[in-house]
Amino acid sequence: MWAASEYSDYLAALSAKESSNNPNSMNQYGFLGRYQMGESALIDAGYYQKDMTPDTNDWQGVWTGKNGIDSKADFLANAAGQTQAISDYNGKQWATIQTLGLDNYLGQTVGGILMTESGLLAGAHLVGVGGLKKYLQSNGMVVPSDANNTAITQYIAAFSGYNMAAITGNTTSASNGGQAGSGGASGNVPNGNQNPISGSSQPQQSPSAAFASGAGGVSYQDIKTAIHSIIAILLFLWTAFVAWGQFKLWSDNGISIMGMQTNIFRASAVMLLLIFIFMA
């Protein structure tokens, strides 16, 4: 268990997890270095030019020369350059996390795990910001994994609570809700042994934001889905009732079979139209 501390400790823990601290590492999927970065990550970080296969890691494209790295061999031989590259990538990821509003989940518990800045970044490192978004917006019901079947929850939990001010610029500890004093963030180093639920306080949210994100246990999306389901069931029941009534009328010789079919078709069309309107 890593004791949560500063950003440098986060990088050390990530390097140990990803490559056993081996800057020359390259796995079977083509991920490189201490932090196992792929083409798409290095494109975002500004070290590699986007090619036709950014998700394949075939490394057939062109390096940008950023920080003196002009090739895969240069990258693998430059441990300090790899650390700078992951920091550049973390900065890019955090900007995307903020753009998508995923930082609103900080201090909340999703899938039984307290969300912290370092946890969000570690989850995004494993499965991308898109995978992180799916996990958070499903309230932990969707759990993306990487090619090695490592679940995002493992990284969010394992890398929770590090001081990420070097990347995020925030001096508030997301793991204990404390504010940095005039002396900076030094008084807010999270305790890695702290109970992540009972030992933390939640950051203040407006009632509308808390409701929309499901901080109270049931989110707006959950209620919206339930209402849609009820409406769909009622429309199906209404259509079935109309069909039964038309069939009974036809069996009593009160309507032709063509008229029965026409009326049932109309009812079905109305049902589908209403479902489309309500579900949009």
N, C-alpha and C positions, 0 to 999 in steps of 0.2 A: 504494500500500500504506500503510495507516494504521499508525503506530507505536503498539502497544498501551500504554495508560497508565491514566488515571483514568476514573471514571464520566462526568465531563463530556466527556472525549474520545470515549467510547463514544456519547454522545448526539449529539455533533457529527458523528461518522461516520455514524450512523444517519440523521440529518437530511439529510446530503449525499446519501446513497444513496436515500432515500425521495422527497425533494422538491426536491433541489438547494437546500436551506435556504430554501425558500419557505413562510412561514407561511400564505399565502393559497391554497395549492395545494388543488385538489380534482380527483381523477382521474375517469376514466370510470365507475368502480365506486362513486363516492361517498365514497371515503376522504379524510379531511380533514387539512390542516395539514402542518407540518414532518415529522411522523412517520407521516402517512397512517393515522390512526386511524378505525376504523369504529364503527358503533353498538354492536356487542357489546363492543368494547374500552372505550368510554366508559361503557357500562353497568357493566362490572366496576370501572372506575375511580371510579364514583360521580357522573359528570357528566350522565348521560342516563338517563331512566326507560325500563325495558323496555317495548316495545310489541309489537304483533302480528307485526312483521317485523324482528326484531333483526339478521338477517343480510342484509338487503336494502340498507341505507344510503339509505333514502328520506327520512330525517330528518323524518318526519311526527309524531313523538312529542314528548314534553315534556322539556325540560332541567331539571336539578335546582337550578340556581343555585349550585352549588358553586364557590367562589373567584370569585364574581361573573359566572359565565358562564351566561347565560340563553337563548342561541340559537346557531344555527350561525354567524351573523354575528359574535357576540361571541367565539366560539371562534377563528374565522379571524383576527380582529383582535387577538388576545391571544397573542403568541409566548411570553411567559413562562408564561401559563396552559397552553399546550400542553406546555411542558416539565414543568410540575408534573403535568399529566394523564398523560404517558407514564411519569413516575416512579411515580405512584400505580398505574398499570396494571402496571408492572414488579414492584412489590411484591406485587400480587395474583397475578401469574403465578408469581413465585418461591414463594409460599406453596402454590400448586397443584402446582408441580413437586416440592416437598418432600412434600406429602401423597401424591402418587403414587409417591414413592420414586425419581423420575428423577434426583435429585441423587446417587444412588449410582453413576451413570455418570461422575461427575467424575474426571478423571485417566485414564480409560480411552480407548482408541482404537476408534472405531466407524466403519466404512466408510473407514478410513484417515485419520480426522480425530480429533485429540485433543479430548476434551470438556472445556470450561471453563464457568464460570458465565456469562460474557458470551455465549459461543457458544450455550448452551442458551436463554438469554433471547432472543437474536436469532432463533434458529430458531422459538421459540414466537411471537415477534412476527410472523413471516412466515406461518406456517400454523396457529397456535394450539398450545396445550399438547397437544391430542389428536393433531395431526400429529407433534409432537415425540415423543410416546409411541410412535407407530407406528414411527418411524424407529429409535429406540433399542431397542425391544423386538424388532425384526426384525434387529438387529445390522447395520443399514445396508442391508438388502435392499429394504426399502420406503422410497422417497424421495418424500415428498409435495411438491407444488408449489403455488404460489398461482395466482390467476387469470391472471397474466402468464407462467405457466410458469417462474417462478423456483424452482429447487429449494432445499429446505431446507439441503442441503449447502453451497450457496454462502454462505448467511448464517452458518451455524455456523463455517465456515472463515474468512470475511472478518472476523467480529467476535470472533474468539477471543482470549482472554488479557487482556482489560481488567480492571482492579481494580473489582469490583462490590460492595465492602464497604458502600457507601451503601445498597444494596438488600438484600443477603443478610446483612450483618452479619458475614461471615466475613473473617478477617484472614490466611487461608492462601491463597497464590497457587495457583490451580488449574492454571496453565500450567507451573509449574516445581516444584511440590510443596514449596516452601520455607515455613517457618513464620515469622510475624511476630515480631520481637523485642519487647523491652520498650518500644521507641520507637514501636511501632505497625506499620502496613502499609507504611511508606515504603520499607523495604528489600526489598519483594517486588514491585516494579513489573515486569511481564513484559517481556521483550525481544521486540519484534515481529519481529525477524529470526532468532530462535532456531528451530532445527529442532524442530518440534512433537513428534517421536517420540524421536529419539536424544538430544535435549537436555533431556529431562524425566524425572522420576522419578515412579513411580506412588504414590498414597497407599495406606497399609496397609489391607487388607481381611481379614476373616475368611475362612478357606478356603471355608466354605459360601456366603458372599456372592459371592466371586469365581467359584465354580463356577456358581452360579445365574445370574449375569450374563454368563457366557461370557468372563470375563477371560482364561482360558487358551486361548481359541480356539474351544472347543466348549461350548455352554451346556447346562444341564439340559433346556431346552426342545427343543434339537436332538436330544438323546439320546431324550427322551420321544417325539418325532415319529418317529424311526427305529424305536423299539420298536413303536409303534402300526402302522407300515407293515408290519413283519415279521409281526405278529400277523394283520393283515388278509389278507396274502398267504397265510399258512398256512391260515387259515380258508377262503379261496376254493379253495385246492388240495384241502382236505379235502372240501368240498362237491362239487367236480368229481369227486373219486375215488368218493364215495358215488353220485353220479349215474351214473358210468360202470359201477360195480358193479351197480347196479339195472338198468341197461339190458342188461347182459350176462346177468344172471339172467333177465330177461324174454325175451331172444332165445333162451335155452336152455329156454324154457317152464317156468321154475322159479317164476314169479310172474306174476300177472295185470297187465295194463297199468294198471288202477286201483291195484293195490298198488304198482307201480313209481312212479306219479305221487305217491301219498300219501307214500311214503318219501322221495322227492326233495324234496317240499314241506316235510316235517318237518326234513330236513337243512338246507334253506335258512333255515327259521325259526330253527333253533338257531344257525346262522351269524350271522344278523342280530342275534339277541339277544346273542350273545357279543361281537360288534363294538360294539354299543351299550354293553355293560357295560365293556369295556376302554377305549373311547374317551371315556367320560364323565369 
